[in-house]
Amino acid sequence: AVYVTGLPKTVTWAMVDLLFTGVGRVVKIKIYRDDGGVPKGDALVVFAKPGSVTVAVNKVDKHEAAPGVVISVAPADFSHKNDAETDEATGSNNGSGNF
């Protein structure tokens, strides 16, 4: 999976899908939204094959998604999620304040 930032607030699922055409088969796109439902400008794109992550970073990072809108693409980092799940299972937040 890759984490994409710098997307325009008007981004749609179809726009993100089009950005990654030719990279690999996309199995999931999650566009992060604020409480009002407006896209925040970042998204998670999950590929069928792990090798597509490197291709996506090499082909799409620093791509101009719209006039004057340059996006960043990086491998998704799920380590914080694993930490949160561990903390939730043990009932501890290790004093970090993150839940």
C-alpha positions as a printed Julia matrix, in Angstrom:
99×3 Matrix{Float64}:
   0.0    0.0     0.0
   1.03   3.61   -0.53
   0.1    6.77    1.32
  -0.62   9.73   -0.95
  -0.54  13.36    0.21
  -1.06  16.7    -1.48
  -4.25  15.71   -3.27
  -6.72  18.48   -4.08
  -9.75  18.84   -1.78
 -11.92  17.97   -4.79
 -10.31  14.54   -5.25
 -12.53  11.59   -6.12
 -12.02   7.85   -6.05
 -11.89   7.84   -9.88
  -9.15  10.5    -9.89
  -6.98   8.48   -7.5
  -7.61   5.3    -9.48
  -6.56   7.07  -12.7
  -3.32   8.3   -11.09
  -2.27   4.69  -10.48
  -3.33   3.25  -13.85
  -0.45   1.18  -15.17
   1.16   0.76  -11.75
  -0.63  -2.41  -10.65
  -4.07  -3.69   -9.8
  -5.62  -1.44   -7.16
  -7.76  -3.35   -4.66
  -8.68  -0.52   -2.29
  -8.64   3.26   -2.19
  -9.4    5.13    1.01
  -9.71   8.9     0.76
  -9.41  10.45    4.19
 -12.12  13.0     4.98
 -12.78  15.55    7.7
 -15.84  15.48    9.96
 -17.82  17.31    7.29
 -17.03  14.69    4.65
 -14.63  16.9     2.7
 -11.45  15.18    1.47
  -8.43  16.15    3.57
  -5.97  15.73    0.69
  -4.55  12.32    1.54
  -5.4    8.76    0.63
  -4.35   5.16    1.04
  -4.01   3.02   -2.08
  -3.71  -0.76   -1.66
  -2.37  -2.93   -4.48
  -2.9   -6.63   -5.17
   0.88  -7.22   -5.39
   3.43  -5.8    -2.92
   5.86  -5.06   -5.78
   3.46  -2.42   -7.08
   4.36  -0.19   -4.11
   7.87   0.47   -5.44
   6.52   1.05   -8.94
   3.93   3.5    -7.59
   6.52   5.5    -5.65
   8.88   5.62   -8.65
   6.19   6.56  -11.2
   3.74   8.74   -9.28
   5.68  10.49   -6.48
   6.12  14.21   -7.28
   3.53  13.86  -10.06
   1.49  16.93  -10.96
  -2.04  15.6   -10.32
  -3.64  18.87  -11.43
  -2.21  22.21  -12.54
  -0.02  23.37   -9.66
  -0.89  20.33   -7.49
   2.11  18.06   -6.89
   1.44  14.92   -4.89
   3.73  12.82   -2.73
   3.59   9.03   -2.71
   5.34   6.9    -0.08
   5.08   3.33    1.13
   2.32   3.16    3.76
   3.56   2.74    7.33
   1.24   0.64    9.45
   3.57   0.33   12.45
   1.56   2.86   14.49
  -1.59   0.81   13.86
   0.04  -2.34   15.19
   1.21  -0.43   18.28
  -2.32   0.9    18.87
  -3.83  -2.57   18.49
  -1.31  -3.99   20.97
  -2.04  -1.18   23.42
  -5.78  -1.68   23.01
  -5.47  -5.41   23.65
  -3.44  -4.86   26.84
  -5.44  -1.85   27.98
  -2.28   0.23   28.09
  -1.3    3.32   26.22
   2.28   3.28   27.55
   1.8    6.84   28.73
   1.92   8.1    25.17
  -1.58   9.56   25.22
  -2.32   7.92   21.86
  -5.39   5.74   21.68
